[in-house]
């Protein structure tokens, strides 16, 4: 499935300013995919995944912040859970964590270190499960994406938490039906 792209934003590095950011954030926040009605009185939970370590100097973070400001102006009763992969304690995906994963899925007894890792995995997955919408600002990182984002994906994407597998095929466990992608680039890039 090809996801819609809303446009490109230019990055003025010399001035440290992001041109047209508010315009594109407004377009994205008001899009049909993001403005789907939410039952009145229910709180909309948005999981904001921050994957740039550059804080205020990050174009991806500035874009998401502008988007969320506009989105919150259009949607009542919204709660944003920000998961910054650089500030959040993420277990190393070492032998204890991989053992915790397999023991957790199969229900086997765990060591105290494995219990700690498995509890963190469950806590991370629960943040995805609570979300009605997931927003990610992902910078280009050595022609890929930040390794901390991969670490978050490896930890949180567990069978029967974020996906199912019945022995023949995979299926989703999240109750988020639609996807929306916005692609932005700086001037001169070929992507």
Order of alpha helices (4+ residues) and beta strands (2+ residues): beta-beta-alpha-beta-alpha-beta-alpha-alpha-beta-alpha-beta-beta
